[in-house]
């Protein structure tokens, strides 16, 4: 199984930047697709971005042009670079590793989350 730990969250002013790290152990993360999700206060968890095992990426419209997902397979980590942060980005951010069988999502593994707070 995959054990994930997120780090890098904190409090910043609008327009600032943060880099989140998802560190994995227990498996080779490069074999997995990885997604970043976030859960704003009082709302459901939502998908932010994904990166495939082959390096392809997808972004929610709300973060396109501001966030960048990347992976360092040698370090068994995935990053989320967040620039031009807005108060609407305030949420607990989670990383998730999962396998795909065609378009069907297989077993997945979640980290504990890291808090991001953006003030105006």
Buried (B, 14 or more C-beta within 10 A) or exposed (E): EBEBBBEBBEEBEEEBEBBBBBBBEEBEBBEBBBBBBBBBEEEEBEEBBBBBBEEEEEBBEEBEEBBBBEBEEEEBBBBBBBBEBBEEBBBBBBBBBBBEEEEEEEEBBBBEBBEBBBEE
